């Protein structure tokens, strides 16, 4: 069993003092050191961008702070790339039209999120949002997809998103149970059904729960899942995104899990 490999973290709030993520430069340094200890070789800094709130000056400030982070990360031999996490609210189309967002390192990929405080619902407003991004020429990466279903994951809806060409990202913290049993179960159902493209940290701090912990989650998952599956989720697909290439679907041996679900 191979227990060590490098990871690419495409969702993290490492750029300090600009959102609810890392608050100070000193903590950013600690987070980078922790990332290095977790064999994270590449980070995409993804500060929150809230349409209707952030303007062109803010976006420029975010880019400058990411550049500052990139300089710090050189001390840990970690590459840092630009990105953002675009909040899809009723003003989002204006932000898209005005280029008030940061696609992942000048690719056609854009990390997006919905309001995790609300159930995503059955109406098609969400799909309309994603479709509008798609027709603007960007491929949505749906951040922490497991967190939008407080009453249990809707696998069919996730499949529809994947069929539409969208990318599904799951938080390492969800797989560790940080966000509760339902979210944890959602995350594992996505994994067991091969409906994840990427596992990322969504780092917000250098200590506590939402930290750079990809080596920890790899060690946990490697007890049940094969090396190539985890490499696809934690290195290959993030690299495909940085290279503006199509992501791969994972192949998970579901026989055990299907039997387990049937017993419930």
C-alpha atoms as an extended CHARMM CRD file, in Angstrom:
* protein
*
       264  EXT
         1         1  UNK       CA              0.0000000000        0.0000000000        0.0000000000  PROA      1               0.0000000000
         2         2  UNK       CA              1.3660000000        3.4060000000       -1.0040000000  PROA      2               0.0000000000
         3         3  UNK       CA              0.7320000000        5.7590000000        1.9130000000  PROA      3               0.0000000000
         4         4  UNK       CA              2.3110000000        8.9540000000        0.6270000000  PROA      4               0.0000000000
         5         5  UNK       CA              1.7440000000       11.0630000000       -2.4440000000  PROA      5               0.0000000000
         6         6  UNK       CA              1.4490000000       14.7170000000       -3.3290000000  PROA      6               0.0000000000
         7         7  UNK       CA             -1.8790000000       16.5310000000       -3.3370000000  PROA      7               0.0000000000
         8         8  UNK       CA             -3.3820000000       19.5520000000       -5.0800000000  PROA      8               0.0000000000
         9         9  UNK       CA             -5.8500000000       21.5770000000       -3.0140000000  PROA      9               0.0000000000
        10        10  UNK       CA             -8.1000000000       23.5640000000       -5.3480000000  PROA      10              0.0000000000
        11        11  UNK       CA            -10.4190000000       25.0290000000       -2.6880000000  PROA      11              0.0000000000
        12        12  UNK       CA             -8.9900000000       26.9300000000        0.2620000000  PROA      12              0.0000000000
        13        13  UNK       CA             -9.2010000000       30.3360000000        1.9330000000  PROA      13              0.0000000000
        14        14  UNK       CA             -5.4780000000       30.6650000000        2.5960000000  PROA      14              0.0000000000
        15        15  UNK       CA             -5.1880000000       34.2760000000        1.3840000000  PROA      15              0.0000000000
        16        16  UNK       CA             -5.4670000000       36.1100000000        4.6660000000  PROA      16              0.0000000000
        17        17  UNK       CA             -7.6130000000       39.0170000000        5.8150000000  PROA      17              0.0000000000
        18        18  UNK       CA            -10.0000000000       39.2050000000        2.8460000000  PROA      18              0.0000000000
        19        19  UNK       CA            -12.9090000000       36.9110000000        3.7900000000  PROA      19              0.0000000000
        20        20  UNK       CA            -13.9400000000       34.5660000000        6.6090000000  PROA      20              0.0000000000
        21        21  UNK       CA            -10.8700000000       32.4330000000        6.0110000000  PROA      21              0.0000000000
        22        22  UNK       CA             -7.3190000000       32.7790000000        7.3590000000  PROA      22              0.0000000000
        23        23  UNK       CA             -7.3320000000       36.0650000000        9.3310000000  PROA      23              0.0000000000
        24        24  UNK       CA             -3.6440000000       37.0240000000        9.5140000000  PROA      24              0.0000000000
        25        25  UNK       CA             -0.3630000000       36.5820000000        7.6960000000  PROA      25              0.0000000000
        26        26  UNK       CA              1.0930000000       34.6730000000       10.6330000000  PROA      26              0.0000000000
        27        27  UNK       CA             -1.7660000000       32.1720000000       10.5030000000  PROA      27              0.0000000000
        28        28  UNK       CA             -1.3810000000       31.9220000000        6.7320000000  PROA      28              0.0000000000
        29        29  UNK       CA              2.2430000000       30.9210000000        7.2770000000  PROA      29              0.0000000000
        30        30  UNK       CA              1.1350000000       28.2500000000        9.7610000000  PROA      30              0.0000000000
        31        31  UNK       CA             -1.4920000000       26.9930000000        7.2950000000  PROA      31              0.0000000000
        32        32  UNK       CA              1.1340000000       26.7570000000        4.5550000000  PROA      32              0.0000000000
        33        33  UNK       CA              3.4310000000       24.8420000000        6.8840000000  PROA      33              0.0000000000
        34        34  UNK       CA              0.5900000000       22.4650000000        7.7110000000  PROA      34              0.0000000000
        35        35  UNK       CA             -0.1550000000       22.0800000000        4.0060000000  PROA      35              0.0000000000
        36        36  UNK       CA              3.4910000000       21.1510000000        3.4320000000  PROA      36              0.0000000000
        37        37  UNK       CA              3.2760000000       18.5610000000        6.2320000000  PROA      37              0.0000000000
        38        38  UNK       CA              0.1890000000       17.1520000000        4.4900000000  PROA      38              0.0000000000
        39        39  UNK       CA              2.1010000000       16.7530000000        1.2000000000  PROA      39              0.0000000000
        40        40  UNK       CA              0.0830000000       19.4900000000       -0.5020000000  PROA      40              0.0000000000
        41        41  UNK       CA              2.2970000000       20.7120000000       -3.3180000000  PROA      41              0.0000000000
        42        42  UNK       CA             -0.1740000000       23.0820000000       -4.9910000000  PROA      42              0.0000000000
        43        43  UNK       CA             -2.9160000000       25.3670000000       -3.6910000000  PROA      43              0.0000000000
        44        44  UNK       CA             -5.6120000000       27.3200000000       -5.4830000000  PROA      44              0.0000000000
        45        45  UNK       CA             -6.5280000000       30.2960000000       -3.3050000000  PROA      45              0.0000000000
        46        46  UNK       CA            -10.2860000000       30.7650000000       -3.5400000000  PROA      46              0.0000000000
        47        47  UNK       CA            -11.5170000000       33.7840000000       -1.5480000000  PROA      47              0.0000000000
        48        48  UNK       CA            -15.2650000000       34.2900000000       -1.3410000000  PROA      48              0.0000000000
        49        49  UNK       CA            -16.6940000000       36.6300000000       -3.9630000000  PROA      49              0.0000000000
        50        50  UNK       CA            -20.2330000000       37.8070000000       -3.1930000000  PROA      50              0.0000000000
        51        51  UNK       CA            -22.0610000000       39.3810000000       -6.1510000000  PROA      51              0.0000000000
        52        52  UNK       CA            -23.5930000000       42.7280000000       -5.2690000000  PROA      52              0.0000000000
        53        53  UNK       CA            -21.0100000000       43.1950000000       -2.5200000000  PROA      53              0.0000000000
        54        54  UNK       CA            -17.5940000000       43.0000000000       -4.1500000000  PROA      54              0.0000000000
        55        55  UNK       CA            -16.5100000000       45.4490000000       -6.8370000000  PROA      55              0.0000000000
        56        56  UNK       CA            -13.5730000000       45.7240000000       -9.2250000000  PROA      56              0.0000000000
        57        57  UNK       CA            -11.3510000000       47.2250000000       -6.5160000000  PROA      57              0.0000000000
        58        58  UNK       CA            -12.1000000000       44.2610000000       -4.2550000000  PROA      58              0.0000000000
        59        59  UNK       CA            -11.2620000000       41.7540000000       -6.9790000000  PROA      59              0.0000000000
        60        60  UNK       CA             -7.9440000000       43.4800000000       -7.6050000000  PROA      60              0.0000000000
        61        61  UNK       CA             -7.2160000000       43.4500000000       -3.8760000000  PROA      61              0.0000000000
        62        62  UNK       CA             -7.9580000000       39.7090000000       -3.7480000000  PROA      62              0.0000000000
        63        63  UNK       CA             -5.5320000000       39.0950000000       -6.6010000000  PROA      63              0.0000000000
        64        64  UNK       CA             -2.8410000000       41.1320000000       -4.8690000000  PROA      64              0.0000000000
        65        65  UNK       CA             -3.2970000000       39.2000000000       -1.6450000000  PROA      65              0.0000000000
        66        66  UNK       CA             -3.1010000000       35.8990000000       -3.5400000000  PROA      66              0.0000000000
        67        67  UNK       CA              0.1830000000       37.1480000000       -5.0220000000  PROA      67              0.0000000000
        68        68  UNK       CA              1.3750000000       37.8330000000       -1.4600000000  PROA      68              0.0000000000
        69        69  UNK       CA              0.3900000000       34.2910000000       -0.5050000000  PROA      69              0.0000000000
        70        70  UNK       CA              2.2480000000       32.9250000000       -3.5200000000  PROA      70              0.0000000000
        71        71  UNK       CA              5.4340000000       34.6400000000       -2.3500000000  PROA      71              0.0000000000
        72        72  UNK       CA              5.0540000000       33.1990000000        1.1600000000  PROA      72              0.0000000000
        73        73  UNK       CA              4.3450000000       29.7150000000       -0.1930000000  PROA      73              0.0000000000
        74        74  UNK       CA              7.6830000000       29.6270000000       -2.0030000000  PROA      74              0.0000000000
        75        75  UNK       CA              9.2930000000       29.1000000000        1.4070000000  PROA      75              0.0000000000
        76        76  UNK       CA              7.4110000000       25.7890000000        1.6360000000  PROA      76              0.0000000000
        77        77  UNK       CA              7.9410000000       24.8680000000       -2.0420000000  PROA      77              0.0000000000
        78        78  UNK       CA              4.1860000000       25.1350000000       -2.6160000000  PROA      78              0.0000000000
        79        79  UNK       CA              2.7670000000       26.5390000000       -5.8330000000  PROA      79              0.0000000000
        80        80  UNK       CA             -0.1790000000       28.9490000000       -5.4570000000  PROA      80              0.0000000000
        81        81  UNK       CA             -2.6910000000       29.7690000000       -8.1640000000  PROA      81              0.0000000000
        82        82  UNK       CA             -5.5680000000       32.2340000000       -8.4480000000  PROA      82              0.0000000000
        83        83  UNK       CA             -9.2290000000       31.4410000000       -8.0540000000  PROA      83              0.0000000000
        84        84  UNK       CA            -12.3140000000       32.4070000000       -6.1070000000  PROA      84              0.0000000000
        85        85  UNK       CA            -15.4690000000       30.8670000000       -4.6900000000  PROA      85              0.0000000000
        86        86  UNK       CA            -18.3440000000       32.6970000000       -6.3510000000  PROA      86              0.0000000000
        87        87  UNK       CA            -21.5490000000       32.8380000000       -4.3140000000  PROA      87              0.0000000000
        88        88  UNK       CA            -24.5230000000       32.2410000000       -6.5820000000  PROA      88              0.0000000000
        89        89  UNK       CA            -27.1400000000       34.7470000000       -5.4900000000  PROA      89              0.0000000000
        90        90  UNK       CA            -29.6020000000       36.8610000000       -7.4740000000  PROA      90              0.0000000000
        91        91  UNK       CA            -26.8440000000       39.3210000000       -8.4680000000  PROA      91              0.0000000000
        92        92  UNK       CA            -24.4260000000       36.7140000000       -9.7890000000  PROA      92              0.0000000000
        93        93  UNK       CA            -25.1760000000       37.2640000000      -13.4860000000  PROA      93              0.0000000000
        94        94  UNK       CA            -24.0860000000       40.8970000000      -13.1790000000  PROA      94              0.0000000000
        95        95  UNK       CA            -20.7960000000       39.7750000000      -11.6640000000  PROA      95              0.0000000000
        96        96  UNK       CA            -20.3060000000       37.3200000000      -14.5210000000  PROA      96              0.0000000000
        97        97  UNK       CA            -21.0680000000       39.9870000000      -17.1300000000  PROA      97              0.0000000000
        98        98  UNK       CA            -18.7420000000       42.5010000000      -15.4560000000  PROA      98              0.0000000000
        99        99  UNK       CA            -15.9620000000       39.9220000000      -14.9070000000  PROA      99              0.0000000000
       100       100  UNK       CA            -16.1390000000       40.4540000000      -11.1460000000  PROA      100             0.0000000000
       101       101  UNK       CA            -14.8090000000       37.0060000000      -10.2930000000  PROA      101             0.0000000000
       102       102  UNK       CA            -11.6020000000       34.9930000000      -10.6210000000  PROA      102             0.0000000000
       103       103  UNK       CA            -11.7020000000       31.7820000000      -12.6540000000  PROA      103             0.0000000000
       104       104  UNK       CA             -9.2060000000       29.1490000000      -11.5930000000  PROA      104             0.0000000000
       105       105  UNK       CA             -5.8430000000       30.3600000000      -12.9470000000  PROA      105             0.0000000000
       106       106  UNK       CA             -7.1890000000       31.7100000000      -16.2530000000  PROA      106             0.0000000000
       107       107  UNK       CA             -8.9050000000       28.4510000000      -17.1390000000  PROA      107             0.0000000000
       108       108  UNK       CA            -12.5670000000       27.9670000000      -18.0330000000  PROA      108             0.0000000000
       109       109  UNK       CA            -13.2410000000       26.4770000000      -14.5830000000  PROA      109             0.0000000000
       110       110  UNK       CA            -15.0420000000       28.4890000000      -11.9020000000  PROA      110             0.0000000000
       111       111  UNK       CA            -15.5980000000       27.3800000000       -8.3060000000  PROA      111             0.0000000000
       112       112  UNK       CA            -19.1540000000       28.2420000000       -7.2190000000  PROA      112             0.0000000000
       113       113  UNK       CA            -21.2540000000       27.7820000000       -4.1100000000  PROA      113             0.0000000000
       114       114  UNK       CA            -24.8460000000       28.0870000000       -2.9670000000  PROA      114             0.0000000000
       115       115  UNK       CA            -26.0790000000       29.0970000000        0.4780000000  PROA      115             0.0000000000
       116       116  UNK       CA            -25.2720000000       26.1330000000        2.7410000000  PROA      116             0.0000000000
       117       117  UNK       CA            -27.6460000000       27.5550000000        5.3770000000  PROA      117             0.0000000000
       118       118  UNK       CA            -30.6090000000       26.7500000000        3.1540000000  PROA      118             0.0000000000
       119       119  UNK       CA            -31.8030000000       23.5060000000        1.6430000000  PROA      119             0.0000000000
       120       120  UNK       CA            -31.1280000000       23.5620000000       -2.0620000000  PROA      120             0.0000000000
       121       121  UNK       CA            -34.7650000000       22.7080000000       -2.8170000000  PROA      121             0.0000000000
       122       122  UNK       CA            -36.4320000000       21.0470000000       -5.7690000000  PROA      122             0.0000000000
       123       123  UNK       CA            -37.0200000000       24.0910000000       -7.9220000000  PROA      123             0.0000000000
       124       124  UNK       CA            -34.8260000000       24.6020000000      -10.9680000000  PROA      124             0.0000000000
       125       125  UNK       CA            -33.4170000000       27.9950000000      -10.0270000000  PROA      125             0.0000000000
       126       126  UNK       CA            -30.1170000000       26.3410000000       -9.0890000000  PROA      126             0.0000000000
       127       127  UNK       CA            -29.8830000000       24.6030000000      -12.4420000000  PROA      127             0.0000000000
       128       128  UNK       CA            -30.6480000000       27.9100000000      -14.1730000000  PROA      128             0.0000000000
       129       129  UNK       CA            -27.7360000000       29.5390000000      -12.3420000000  PROA      129             0.0000000000
       130       130  UNK       CA            -25.3630000000       26.7670000000      -13.3630000000  PROA      130             0.0000000000
       131       131  UNK       CA            -26.6210000000       26.7960000000      -16.9450000000  PROA      131             0.0000000000
       132       132  UNK       CA            -26.0270000000       30.5470000000      -17.2580000000  PROA      132             0.0000000000
       133       133  UNK       CA            -22.4350000000       30.0870000000      -16.1270000000  PROA      133             0.0000000000
       134       134  UNK       CA            -22.0260000000       27.2670000000      -18.6200000000  PROA      134             0.0000000000
       135       135  UNK       CA            -23.2830000000       29.2860000000      -21.5800000000  PROA      135             0.0000000000
       136       136  UNK       CA            -20.9230000000       32.1190000000      -20.5900000000  PROA      136             0.0000000000
       137       137  UNK       CA            -18.1010000000       29.6720000000      -21.3050000000  PROA      137             0.0000000000
       138       138  UNK       CA            -17.2160000000       28.5240000000      -17.8010000000  PROA      138             0.0000000000
       139       139  UNK       CA            -17.4780000000       25.0710000000      -16.2690000000  PROA      139             0.0000000000
       140       140  UNK       CA            -18.8990000000       25.2790000000      -12.7270000000  PROA      140             0.0000000000
       141       141  UNK       CA            -17.0910000000       23.3940000000      -10.0020000000  PROA      141             0.0000000000
       142       142  UNK       CA            -19.7940000000       22.9570000000       -7.3640000000  PROA      142             0.0000000000
       143       143  UNK       CA            -18.1190000000       23.5100000000       -4.0080000000  PROA      143             0.0000000000
       144       144  UNK       CA            -18.8940000000       21.1060000000       -1.1400000000  PROA      144             0.0000000000
       145       145  UNK       CA            -21.8890000000       19.6090000000       -2.9470000000  PROA      145             0.0000000000
       146       146  UNK       CA            -22.5870000000       17.3140000000        0.0110000000  PROA      146             0.0000000000
       147       147  UNK       CA            -23.5320000000       20.2630000000        2.2410000000  PROA      147             0.0000000000
       148       148  UNK       CA            -26.6490000000       21.3730000000        0.3330000000  PROA      148             0.0000000000
       149       149  UNK       CA            -28.8190000000       18.3900000000        1.2880000000  PROA      149             0.0000000000
       150       150  UNK       CA            -29.6270000000       18.4850000000        5.0400000000  PROA      150             0.0000000000
       151       151  UNK       CA            -32.1990000000       15.6810000000        4.7130000000  PROA      151             0.0000000000
       152       152  UNK       CA            -30.0250000000       13.3410000000        2.6500000000  PROA      152             0.0000000000
       153       153  UNK       CA            -28.2670000000       13.4970000000       -0.6740000000  PROA      153             0.0000000000
       154       154  UNK       CA            -30.2160000000       13.5290000000       -3.9280000000  PROA      154             0.0000000000
       155       155  UNK       CA            -28.0000000000       11.2770000000       -6.0320000000  PROA      155             0.0000000000
       156       156  UNK       CA            -30.1430000000       11.7020000000       -9.1230000000  PROA      156             0.0000000000
       157       157  UNK       CA            -29.7350000000       15.4520000000       -9.0070000000  PROA      157             0.0000000000
       158       158  UNK       CA            -25.9710000000       15.1350000000       -8.6020000000  PROA      158             0.0000000000
       159       159  UNK       CA            -25.9150000000       12.7630000000      -11.5800000000  PROA      159             0.0000000000
       160       160  UNK       CA            -27.8070000000       15.3650000000      -13.6140000000  PROA      160             0.0000000000
       161       161  UNK       CA            -25.2210000000       17.9850000000      -12.7270000000  PROA      161             0.0000000000
       162       162  UNK       CA            -22.4290000000       15.6620000000      -13.8120000000  PROA      162             0.0000000000
       163       163  UNK       CA            -24.2830000000       14.8050000000      -17.0150000000  PROA      163             0.0000000000
       164       164  UNK       CA            -24.4800000000       18.5510000000      -17.6920000000  PROA      164             0.0000000000
       165       165  UNK       CA            -20.6900000000       18.7300000000      -17.4930000000  PROA      165             0.0000000000
       166       166  UNK       CA            -20.3800000000       20.2390000000      -14.0220000000  PROA      166             0.0000000000
       167       167  UNK       CA            -17.6510000000       19.2200000000      -11.5760000000  PROA      167             0.0000000000
       168       168  UNK       CA            -18.4490000000       17.9460000000       -8.0770000000  PROA      168             0.0000000000
       169       169  UNK       CA            -16.1300000000       18.8860000000       -5.2120000000  PROA      169             0.0000000000
       170       170  UNK       CA            -16.4130000000       17.4240000000       -1.6970000000  PROA      170             0.0000000000
       171       171  UNK       CA            -14.7510000000       18.7540000000        1.4510000000  PROA      171             0.0000000000
       172       172  UNK       CA            -12.2730000000       16.6050000000        3.3430000000  PROA      172             0.0000000000
       173       173  UNK       CA            -13.8450000000       17.9240000000        6.5570000000  PROA      173             0.0000000000
       174       174  UNK       CA            -17.2080000000       16.4510000000        5.5240000000  PROA      174             0.0000000000
       175       175  UNK       CA            -15.6510000000       13.0150000000        5.1190000000  PROA      175             0.0000000000
       176       176  UNK       CA            -14.1760000000       13.4160000000        8.6080000000  PROA      176             0.0000000000
       177       177  UNK       CA            -17.6170000000       14.1630000000       10.0550000000  PROA      177             0.0000000000
       178       178  UNK       CA            -16.9550000000       17.7840000000       10.9740000000  PROA      178             0.0000000000
       179       179  UNK       CA            -20.2980000000       18.9940000000        9.5690000000  PROA      179             0.0000000000
       180       180  UNK       CA            -22.4490000000       16.3140000000       11.1770000000  PROA      180             0.0000000000
       181       181  UNK       CA            -23.6670000000       12.8150000000       10.3930000000  PROA      181             0.0000000000
       182       182  UNK       CA            -25.9610000000       13.7140000000        7.4940000000  PROA      182             0.0000000000
       183       183  UNK       CA            -23.2980000000       15.6450000000        5.6110000000  PROA      183             0.0000000000
       184       184  UNK       CA            -20.7750000000       12.8850000000        6.2870000000  PROA      184             0.0000000000
       185       185  UNK       CA            -23.2110000000       10.2870000000        4.9830000000  PROA      185             0.0000000000
       186       186  UNK       CA            -23.9120000000       12.4630000000        1.9370000000  PROA      186             0.0000000000
       187       187  UNK       CA            -20.1990000000       12.6790000000        1.1850000000  PROA      187             0.0000000000
       188       188  UNK       CA            -19.6540000000        8.9440000000        1.4560000000  PROA      188             0.0000000000
       189       189  UNK       CA            -22.6860000000        8.1790000000       -0.6890000000  PROA      189             0.0000000000
       190       190  UNK       CA            -21.2390000000       10.4080000000       -3.3890000000  PROA      190             0.0000000000
       191       191  UNK       CA            -17.8820000000        8.6860000000       -3.0700000000  PROA      191             0.0000000000
       192       192  UNK       CA            -19.3060000000        5.1630000000       -3.0390000000  PROA      192             0.0000000000
       193       193  UNK       CA            -21.3840000000        5.9020000000       -6.1300000000  PROA      193             0.0000000000
       194       194  UNK       CA            -18.4700000000        7.4370000000       -8.0280000000  PROA      194             0.0000000000
       195       195  UNK       CA            -20.0910000000       10.8980000000       -8.0700000000  PROA      195             0.0000000000
       196       196  UNK       CA            -17.1280000000       12.9610000000       -6.8870000000  PROA      196             0.0000000000
       197       197  UNK       CA            -14.4700000000       14.5470000000       -9.0670000000  PROA      197             0.0000000000
       198       198  UNK       CA            -12.3860000000       16.2990000000       -6.3980000000  PROA      198             0.0000000000
       199       199  UNK       CA            -11.6910000000       16.2360000000       -2.6680000000  PROA      199             0.0000000000
       200       200  UNK       CA            -10.3660000000       19.5700000000       -1.3410000000  PROA      200             0.0000000000
       201       201  UNK       CA             -9.8810000000       21.1110000000        2.0950000000  PROA      201             0.0000000000
       202       202  UNK       CA            -11.8970000000       24.3660000000        2.0290000000  PROA      202             0.0000000000
       203       203  UNK       CA             -9.2570000000       25.5360000000        4.4990000000  PROA      203             0.0000000000
       204       204  UNK       CA            -10.3080000000       28.4410000000        6.7320000000  PROA      204             0.0000000000
       205       205  UNK       CA             -7.8820000000       28.0870000000        9.6470000000  PROA      205             0.0000000000
       206       206  UNK       CA             -4.5040000000       26.6590000000       10.6430000000  PROA      206             0.0000000000
       207       207  UNK       CA             -6.0000000000       24.8100000000       13.6060000000  PROA      207             0.0000000000
       208       208  UNK       CA             -9.3280000000       23.2110000000       14.4310000000  PROA      208             0.0000000000
       209       209  UNK       CA            -11.4990000000       21.4860000000       11.8570000000  PROA      209             0.0000000000
       210       210  UNK       CA            -11.2500000000       23.2950000000        8.5000000000  PROA      210             0.0000000000
       211       211  UNK       CA             -7.5240000000       22.9290000000        7.9850000000  PROA      211             0.0000000000
       212       212  UNK       CA             -5.1420000000       21.5630000000        5.3200000000  PROA      212             0.0000000000
       213       213  UNK       CA             -5.7220000000       17.8740000000        6.0800000000  PROA      213             0.0000000000
       214       214  UNK       CA             -5.4150000000       16.0000000000        2.7950000000  PROA      214             0.0000000000
       215       215  UNK       CA             -2.8040000000       13.5580000000        4.1040000000  PROA      215             0.0000000000
       216       216  UNK       CA             -5.0830000000       12.7560000000        7.0490000000  PROA      216             0.0000000000
       217       217  UNK       CA             -8.0930000000       12.1160000000        4.8320000000  PROA      217             0.0000000000
       218       218  UNK       CA             -5.9660000000       10.1080000000        2.4070000000  PROA      218             0.0000000000
       219       219  UNK       CA             -4.7700000000        7.8350000000        5.2020000000  PROA      219             0.0000000000
       220       220  UNK       CA             -8.3530000000        7.3600000000        6.3600000000  PROA      220             0.0000000000
       221       221  UNK       CA             -9.7920000000        6.6530000000        2.9080000000  PROA      221             0.0000000000
       222       222  UNK       CA             -6.9150000000        4.4140000000        1.8100000000  PROA      222             0.0000000000
       223       223  UNK       CA             -8.1910000000        1.7920000000        4.2550000000  PROA      223             0.0000000000
       224       224  UNK       CA            -11.2210000000        1.2370000000        1.9860000000  PROA      224             0.0000000000
       225       225  UNK       CA            -10.4810000000        2.8210000000       -1.3890000000  PROA      225             0.0000000000
       226       226  UNK       CA             -7.7240000000        2.0660000000       -3.8620000000  PROA      226             0.0000000000
       227       227  UNK       CA             -4.7720000000        4.2880000000       -4.5780000000  PROA      227             0.0000000000
       228       228  UNK       CA             -5.7940000000        5.2570000000       -8.1120000000  PROA      228             0.0000000000
       229       229  UNK       CA             -9.2520000000        6.3870000000       -7.0180000000  PROA      229             0.0000000000
       230       230  UNK       CA             -7.7880000000        8.6610000000       -4.3580000000  PROA      230             0.0000000000
       231       231  UNK       CA             -5.0520000000        9.9170000000       -6.6780000000  PROA      231             0.0000000000
       232       232  UNK       CA             -7.6950000000       10.8690000000       -9.2360000000  PROA      232             0.0000000000
       233       233  UNK       CA             -9.6750000000       12.8010000000       -6.6250000000  PROA      233             0.0000000000
       234       234  UNK       CA             -6.7840000000       14.5150000000       -4.8750000000  PROA      234             0.0000000000
       235       235  UNK       CA             -4.1830000000       15.0350000000       -7.5840000000  PROA      235             0.0000000000
       236       236  UNK       CA             -5.0840000000       14.0500000000      -11.1430000000  PROA      236             0.0000000000
       237       237  UNK       CA             -8.4090000000       15.8640000000      -11.4740000000  PROA      237             0.0000000000
       238       238  UNK       CA             -7.1880000000       19.0400000000       -9.7590000000  PROA      238             0.0000000000
       239       239  UNK       CA             -4.2350000000       18.9860000000      -12.1700000000  PROA      239             0.0000000000
       240       240  UNK       CA             -6.5900000000       18.5090000000      -15.1140000000  PROA      240             0.0000000000
       241       241  UNK       CA             -8.4440000000       21.6290000000      -14.0030000000  PROA      241             0.0000000000
       242       242  UNK       CA             -5.2680000000       23.7010000000      -13.7090000000  PROA      242             0.0000000000
       243       243  UNK       CA             -4.3660000000       22.5470000000      -17.2160000000  PROA      243             0.0000000000
       244       244  UNK       CA             -7.8850000000       23.3580000000      -18.4490000000  PROA      244             0.0000000000
       245       245  UNK       CA             -8.5500000000       19.7300000000      -19.3170000000  PROA      245             0.0000000000
       246       246  UNK       CA            -11.5870000000       17.5180000000      -18.7560000000  PROA      246             0.0000000000
       247       247  UNK       CA            -11.8080000000       15.7220000000      -15.4270000000  PROA      247             0.0000000000
       248       248  UNK       CA            -12.0690000000       11.9470000000      -15.0310000000  PROA      248             0.0000000000
       249       249  UNK       CA            -14.8170000000        9.9360000000      -13.3790000000  PROA      249             0.0000000000
       250       250  UNK       CA            -13.6870000000        7.5460000000      -10.6600000000  PROA      250             0.0000000000
       251       251  UNK       CA            -14.3680000000        3.8320000000      -10.7210000000  PROA      251             0.0000000000
       252       252  UNK       CA            -15.3270000000        2.5890000000       -7.2610000000  PROA      252             0.0000000000
       253       253  UNK       CA            -15.9050000000       -1.0550000000       -6.4040000000  PROA      253             0.0000000000
       254       254  UNK       CA            -19.4660000000       -0.7210000000       -5.1610000000  PROA      254             0.0000000000
       255       255  UNK       CA            -20.3370000000       -4.3550000000       -4.5100000000  PROA      255             0.0000000000
       256       256  UNK       CA            -19.7180000000       -4.1680000000       -0.7720000000  PROA      256             0.0000000000
       257       257  UNK       CA            -21.5090000000       -0.8570000000       -0.3990000000  PROA      257             0.0000000000
       258       258  UNK       CA            -24.5240000000       -1.9560000000       -2.4080000000  PROA      258             0.0000000000
       259       259  UNK       CA            -24.9250000000       -4.9110000000       -0.0790000000  PROA      259             0.0000000000
       260       260  UNK       CA            -24.5720000000       -2.6120000000        2.8970000000  PROA      260             0.0000000000
       261       261  UNK       CA            -27.2360000000       -0.1890000000        1.6320000000  PROA      261             0.0000000000
       262       262  UNK       CA            -29.6510000000       -3.0440000000        0.9180000000  PROA      262             0.0000000000
       263       263  UNK       CA            -29.4820000000       -4.0750000000        4.5670000000  PROA      263             0.0000000000
       264       264  UNK       CA            -30.6770000000       -0.6500000000        5.7330000000  PROA      264             0.0000000000
